[in-house]
Amino acid sequence: QVLRQFVRHDSDTVGSLVLERSMNRVQLLGRVGQDPIMRQVDGKNPVTIFSLATNEMWRTGDSEATQGGDISQKTTWHRISVFRPGLRDVTYQYVKKGSRIFVEGKIDYGEYTDKNNVRRQATTIIADNVIFLSDGGTKEKV
């Protein structure tokens, strides 16, 4: 699939306007690390938050064509936030620790100040689609 960029540019003016199409998209398939929590901050809409683990495996040592070598694995943890009202509520109710799910969304980088007044950076996946792949044997798309 080809992504096309749309540009509008007026070179005669000092404050030229440039509009380009861009994309911030992520897809994750993994297992939930803990039961979701619902949090509400400063009178804003609530958010459902949970962690998702993804694993990467590779063979070390001999070439991958043979059965020799050791298998190594790396687990990456992702913080998932669900803001959409219907999806937020269903995710909070049905996603459980150990559930296998597929998440689509965008990456958000932010900062916060912890309880010791230290500024920290946080990377969050803002989910706009969650597909339940396990937990009760039913497959449901929300």
Residue pairs with C-beta under 8 A, 6 or more apart in sequence:
3 21
3 23
4 21
5 20
5 21
6 19
6 20
6 21
7 18
7 19
7 20
8 17
8 18
8 19
9 16
9 17
9 18
10 16
10 17
24 106
24 107
25 104
25 105
25 106
26 103
26 104
26 105
26 106
26 107
26 125
27 102
27 103
27 104
28 52
28 54
28 78
28 80
28 102
28 103
28 125
29 54
29 100
29 101
29 102
29 103
29 133
30 52
30 53
30 54
30 55
30 78
30 100
30 101
31 52
31 53
31 98
31 99
31 100
31 101
32 50
32 51
32 52
32 53
32 95
32 96
32 97
32 98
32 99
32 101
33 50
33 51
33 52
33 53
33 77
33 97
34 50
34 51
34 97
35 50
35 95
35 96
35 97
36 48
36 49
36 50
36 82
36 91
36 92
36 95
37 48
37 49
37 50
38 46
38 47
38 48
38 49
38 88
38 92
39 46
39 47
39 49
40 46
40 47
41 47
45 83
45 85
46 88
47 81
47 82
47 83
47 88
48 81
48 82
48 88
48 89
48 91
48 92
49 79
49 80
49 81
49 82
50 80
50 91
50 95
51 77
51 78
51 79
51 80
52 77
52 78
52 80
52 101
52 103
52 125
53 75
53 76
53 77
53 78
54 75
54 76
54 78
55 73
55 74
55 75
55 76
56 73
56 74
56 76
57 71
57 72
57 73
58 71
58 72
59 69
59 70
59 71
59 72
60 69
60 70
60 71
60 72
61 68
61 69
61 70
62 68
62 69
78 123
78 125
79 122
79 123
79 124
79 125
80 103
80 105
80 124
80 125
80 127
81 108
81 124
81 125
81 126
81 127
82 88
82 91
82 92
82 127
82 130
83 126
84 127
84 128
86 142
87 127
87 128
87 129
87 130
87 142
90 130
90 142
91 127
91 130
91 142
94 132
94 135
94 140
95 101
95 130
95 132
95 135
96 135
98 134
98 135
99 132
99 133
99 134
99 135
100 133
100 134
100 135
101 130
101 131
101 132
101 133
101 134
102 130
102 131
102 133
103 125
103 127
103 129
103 130
103 131
104 127
104 128
104 129
104 130
105 125
105 126
105 127
105 128
105 129
106 125
106 126
106 128
107 123
107 124
107 125
107 126
108 123
108 124
108 125
108 126
109 121
109 122
109 123
110 121
110 122
110 124
111 119
111 120
111 121
111 122
112 119
112 120
112 122
113 119
113 120
114 120
129 141
129 142
130 142
131 139
131 140
131 141
131 142
132 138
132 139
132 140
132 141
132 142
133 139
